[in-house]
Amino acid sequence: MDLFSILGQEIPKRYLSTILKTGHFSHFYLFIGPPGVGKGKMAEEFAALISCDKKDTLCKKKIEENIHPNIKVLEERTIKISHIKDIQQEIYLSSLNGKKKVVIIKDAERLTPEAANALLKTLEEPPEDTIFILTSSWVYILPLTIISRAQMIRFSSLSFDTVYTLWKEKFKKKTPLPVYDGTMHFMETMDIREELFSLFQSIISDKKRKRVYELFNYGMEKRGRLKDLRSDLLEIWFSFLRDIYLSENNGIINLYKREEFDLFRDKFKHIEVSYLFESLSFLEKGIIFNINFIIWWEYLILSTYDILFGG
């Protein structure tokens, strides 16, 4: 019988099931993989299987509501040192019924440097009865000192059939699947995807670069919101460029814009793929090193013009 409810991810499921069977727990697990593939959900279910009896529905409900005394789930836009200090105080309290305590930190790439340093000290000398589970979609942003101490568990992209099943059966959607990128994360980012697509279209029709400063100003005006979305923004933006390059081979991501990308492909048949990935690499490093958002945004716009029309 499958101990976990999420679809797909058979390898992590088998691995975690073996751990539960043997009782040989590590003090620190790092769940890594794309956003929207079940990392956070599986972390919570793993914690429930550690702390709850099979038929104890109240215990599982407490975990879902984040009020279980043995399970702490931290999910914040920015994870500050104050959050880590709160956890440090809680893990040294007595465990309920002598069972292990579990701390789940979702999207651990959101740790501030100060919070990461404080967490590292706890991971170096953790209480014997405490298990840490961190999840991350952007593991390269995490300090190597944290990564090196983890038992790493990799989560893969979801198959098209799995995403389609979730879309139709779990979320009761009657419309066609709008995006397929191997995740369900697109459901949380459709608004920003539509917003970015409008900007992308404005570049497509602007070979003489008359709207460059208008696009720069857009980033300036929206920087408070966009800065926190840089990882999603970059992934979505490059899905547009990728769809122009690959749509001819039925590898399109933005299914709901297939007709538009077919037209784009006819217009841009000679995209310089090497430059596309060079730009992607630079922008990823900009996220890692947290360079000024306006500089980052301007490079995104200018590199897109260069990719489409030549530098």
Wavefront OBJ file of the C-alpha trace (Angstrom):
o trace
v 0.000 0.000 0.000
v 1.288 3.474 -0.950
v 1.990 5.459 2.226
v 1.890 8.784 0.390
v -1.035 10.421 -1.380
v 0.767 12.452 -4.056
v 0.955 11.164 -7.622
v 4.301 10.327 -9.170
v 7.649 10.614 -7.356
v 8.008 6.853 -6.987
v 11.721 6.964 -6.144
v 11.377 9.404 -3.187
v 8.332 7.450 -2.001
v 10.217 4.142 -1.958
v 13.210 5.711 -0.231
v 11.156 7.375 2.507
v 9.036 4.247 2.966
v 12.215 2.246 3.603
v 13.349 4.802 6.199
v 9.999 4.529 7.984
v 10.198 0.734 7.917
v 13.743 0.533 9.309
v 13.515 3.524 11.652
v 16.984 4.671 10.574
v 16.372 8.400 10.416
v 18.860 11.096 9.445
v 18.659 14.327 11.423
v 18.456 16.447 8.243
v 16.788 15.845 4.869
v 16.821 18.218 1.913
v 14.005 17.699 -0.613
v 15.014 19.319 -3.908
v 13.323 19.583 -7.283
v 11.131 21.890 -9.383
v 8.362 23.881 -7.690
v 4.929 22.297 -7.709
v 5.949 18.614 -7.784
v 4.944 17.582 -4.248
v 8.015 18.249 -2.086
v 6.181 20.186 0.619
v 3.213 17.840 0.685
v 5.445 14.787 0.978
v 7.428 16.434 3.782
v 4.201 16.911 5.749
v 3.037 13.353 5.055
v 6.450 11.991 6.063
v 6.201 13.961 9.326
v 2.690 12.587 9.907
v 3.891 9.021 9.382
v 6.653 9.623 11.952
v 4.460 11.270 14.579
v 0.900 9.990 14.084
v -0.684 6.590 14.505
v -2.244 5.240 11.295
v -5.848 5.991 12.242
v -5.188 9.213 14.169
v -6.913 11.731 11.885
v -6.776 14.464 14.538
v -2.986 14.249 14.609
v -2.820 14.673 10.818
v -5.269 17.566 10.941
v -3.093 19.330 13.513
v -0.110 19.021 11.180
v -2.123 20.491 8.306
v -3.129 23.417 10.519
v 0.437 23.752 11.866
v -0.625 23.370 15.507
v 0.885 19.946 16.229
v 3.260 20.234 19.233
v 5.826 17.911 17.654
v 5.699 19.278 14.101
v 6.702 22.783 13.056
v 6.077 23.914 9.463
v 7.770 27.162 8.462
v 6.628 28.770 5.209
v 7.471 32.441 4.766
v 8.174 34.782 1.873
v 11.412 35.729 3.655
v 12.787 33.435 6.364
v 14.402 35.674 8.959
v 16.690 34.957 11.878
v 13.747 35.550 14.247
v 11.956 32.570 12.670
v 14.996 30.355 13.225
v 15.358 31.508 16.838
v 11.726 30.574 17.464
v 12.434 27.099 16.087
v 15.574 26.779 18.192
v 13.549 27.457 21.341
v 10.841 24.960 20.414
v 13.062 22.004 19.528
v 14.538 21.897 23.031
v 11.135 21.480 24.634
v 10.037 17.991 25.638
v 8.537 15.889 22.875
v 4.910 14.764 23.056
v 4.666 11.046 23.935
v 8.379 10.619 23.424
v 8.066 10.694 19.618
v 10.447 12.511 17.331
v 9.950 16.162 16.545
v 10.022 17.313 12.918
v 10.834 20.796 11.624
v 9.829 21.475 8.016
v 11.219 24.594 6.348
v 9.649 25.107 2.934
v 11.425 27.041 0.167
v 14.632 27.190 2.162
v 16.277 29.328 -0.521
v 14.334 32.182 1.120
v 16.572 32.069 4.187
v 18.360 35.365 4.791
v 22.140 34.970 5.264
v 21.725 35.602 9.004
v 18.946 33.004 9.247
v 21.000 30.475 7.272
v 23.973 30.937 9.618
v 21.766 30.499 12.676
v 20.180 27.374 11.215
v 23.594 25.951 10.355
v 24.625 26.055 14.010
v 21.580 23.977 14.937
v 22.174 21.509 12.099
v 25.749 21.009 13.298
v 24.564 19.950 16.758
v 20.867 19.049 16.505
v 18.843 17.534 19.358
v 18.785 13.745 19.014
v 14.993 13.615 18.874
v 14.588 16.215 16.105
v 14.454 15.759 12.321
v 14.828 18.721 9.964
v 13.312 18.657 6.479
v 14.118 21.534 4.147
v 12.562 21.863 0.692
v 14.041 23.905 -2.137
v 13.335 24.511 -5.803
v 16.495 26.582 -6.209
v 19.038 24.576 -4.271
v 22.026 26.403 -5.778
v 20.977 29.491 -3.795
v 21.455 27.635 -0.509
v 24.833 27.864 1.272
v 27.057 24.879 0.531
v 27.631 24.494 4.271
v 23.940 23.596 4.655
v 23.753 21.396 1.549
v 26.795 19.379 2.616
v 25.112 18.322 5.887
v 21.903 17.082 4.273
v 20.587 13.711 3.202
v 19.476 14.910 -0.228
v 16.321 13.522 -1.848
v 15.642 14.528 -5.435
v 12.159 15.073 -6.833
v 11.610 14.904 -10.584
v 9.277 16.734 -12.926
v 5.805 15.235 -13.217
v 4.722 13.385 -16.342
v 2.139 14.965 -18.597
v -0.385 12.281 -17.616
v 0.119 13.035 -13.918
v -0.309 16.794 -14.383
v -3.346 16.241 -16.591
v -4.889 13.884 -14.017
v -4.387 16.397 -11.209
v -5.777 19.205 -13.354
v -8.922 17.273 -14.243
v -9.583 15.118 -11.181
v -8.128 16.856 -8.144
v -8.749 20.450 -9.197
v -11.937 19.655 -11.174
v -10.886 21.760 -14.166
v -12.921 21.360 -17.358
v -10.726 23.626 -19.465
v -7.731 22.251 -21.423
v -4.407 22.089 -19.589
v -2.944 25.597 -20.152
v 0.727 24.922 -19.344
v 2.869 21.831 -19.140
v 6.276 22.289 -17.543
v 6.356 19.134 -15.443
v 4.852 20.854 -12.395
v 1.594 22.133 -10.930
v 3.281 25.403 -9.955
v 1.819 27.116 -13.010
v -1.540 27.281 -11.197
v -0.036 29.727 -8.705
v 1.687 31.823 -11.351
v -0.869 32.176 -14.168
v -1.545 35.840 -13.377
v 2.116 36.818 -13.592
v 2.497 34.584 -16.682
v -0.242 36.546 -18.462
v 1.307 39.842 -17.363
v 4.758 38.822 -18.587
v 3.381 37.506 -21.861
v 1.944 40.940 -22.637
v 5.398 42.450 -22.073
v 7.004 39.749 -24.187
v 4.597 40.468 -27.036
v 5.518 44.142 -26.901
v 9.181 43.199 -27.497
v 8.279 40.802 -30.314
v 6.796 43.696 -32.290
v 9.504 46.231 -31.415
v 12.498 45.436 -33.609
v 13.663 49.069 -33.545
v 13.630 49.033 -29.734
v 11.393 52.056 -29.355
v 9.769 50.680 -26.188
v 12.934 49.797 -24.273
v 12.645 52.618 -21.731
v 8.948 51.970 -21.303
v 9.801 48.385 -20.357
v 12.600 49.576 -18.061
v 10.126 51.873 -16.301
v 7.675 49.025 -15.905
v 10.305 47.108 -13.922
v 11.053 50.214 -11.862
v 7.383 50.763 -11.015
v 6.709 47.097 -10.172
v 10.029 46.257 -8.541
v 8.533 45.832 -5.055
v 6.433 42.916 -6.272
v 8.630 41.541 -9.046
v 11.814 41.365 -6.973
v 10.356 38.637 -4.764
v 9.202 36.727 -7.863
v 12.509 36.715 -9.720
v 12.872 32.933 -9.798
v 9.349 32.437 -11.144
v 9.713 35.408 -13.463
v 12.898 34.025 -14.993
v 11.468 30.541 -15.432
v 8.314 31.876 -17.124
v 10.166 34.365 -19.317
v 12.549 31.760 -20.642
v 9.658 29.382 -21.264
v 8.507 31.970 -23.836
v 11.877 31.988 -25.577
v 12.112 28.211 -25.368
v 8.653 27.844 -26.918
v 9.705 29.864 -29.960
v 12.705 27.611 -30.411
v 11.018 24.260 -29.714
v 7.364 24.676 -30.652
v 8.024 23.148 -34.057
v 8.999 19.926 -32.271
v 5.833 19.812 -30.126
v 7.830 20.698 -27.030
v 5.786 23.783 -26.220
v 5.250 24.708 -22.555
v 2.635 27.444 -22.852
v -0.085 25.316 -24.409
v -2.728 28.014 -24.120
v -0.639 30.280 -26.378
v 0.244 27.675 -29.016
v -1.103 29.724 -31.940
v 0.881 32.794 -30.902
v 4.094 30.828 -30.549
v 3.581 29.183 -33.930
v 3.469 32.675 -35.421
v 6.502 33.761 -33.407
v 8.428 30.725 -34.618
v 7.852 31.655 -38.242
v 9.134 35.141 -37.486
v 12.212 34.115 -35.479
v 13.698 31.065 -37.132
v 17.305 31.772 -36.213
v 17.362 32.307 -32.455
v 20.917 32.070 -31.150
v 20.451 29.257 -28.647
v 23.912 29.563 -27.127
v 23.227 33.218 -26.324
v 19.877 32.254 -24.826
v 21.569 29.983 -22.298
v 24.365 32.488 -21.680
v 21.726 35.076 -20.736
v 19.888 32.565 -18.568
v 23.089 31.741 -16.710
v 23.832 35.416 -16.025
v 20.311 36.066 -14.745
v 20.413 32.984 -12.498
v 23.662 34.229 -10.990
v 21.975 37.582 -10.456
v 19.405 35.841 -8.278
v 22.034 33.912 -6.343
v 24.103 37.016 -5.585
v 21.034 39.242 -5.175
v 22.236 41.944 -7.550
v 20.226 45.149 -7.808
v 16.809 44.265 -9.238
v 16.687 47.164 -11.716
v 20.054 46.164 -13.210
v 18.810 42.562 -13.358
v 15.530 43.591 -15.013
v 17.215 45.800 -17.595
v 19.550 42.977 -18.534
v 16.535 40.662 -18.948
v 14.879 43.100 -21.350
v 18.019 43.938 -23.343
v 19.149 40.318 -23.645
v 15.691 39.374 -24.927
v 15.949 41.993 -27.661
v 19.411 40.686 -28.551
v 18.233 37.055 -28.636
v 15.292 37.900 -30.895
v 16.807 40.548 -33.173
v 20.552 40.162 -32.786
v 22.901 42.195 -30.612
l 1 2 3 4 5 6 7 8 9 10 11 12 13 14 15 16 17 18 19 20 21 22 23 24 25 26 27 28 29 30 31 32 33 34 35 36 37 38 39 40 41 42 43 44 45 46 47 48 49 50 51 52 53 54 55 56 57 58 59 60 61 62 63 64 65 66 67 68 69 70 71 72 73 74 75 76 77 78 79 80 81 82 83 84 85 86 87 88 89 90 91 92 93 94 95 96 97 98 99 100 101 102 103 104 105 106 107 108 109 110 111 112 113 114 115 116 117 118 119 120 121 122 123 124 125 126 127 128 129 130 131 132 133 134 135 136 137 138 139 140 141 142 143 144 145 146 147 148 149 150 151 152 153 154 155 156 157 158 159 160 161 162 163 164 165 166 167 168 169 170 171 172 173 174 175 176 177 178 179 180 181 182 183 184 185 186 187 188 189 190 191 192 193 194 195 196 197 198 199 200 201 202 203 204 205 206 207 208 209 210 211 212 213 214 215 216 217 218 219 220 221 222 223 224 225 226 227 228 229 230 231 232 233 234 235 236 237 238 239 240 241 242 243 244 245 246 247 248 249 250 251 252 253 254 255 256 257 258 259 260 261 262 263 264 265 266 267 268 269 270 271 272 273 274 275 276 277 278 279 280 281 282 283 284 285 286 287 288 289 290 291 292 293 294 295 296 297 298 299 300 301 302 303 304 305 306 307 308 309 310 311
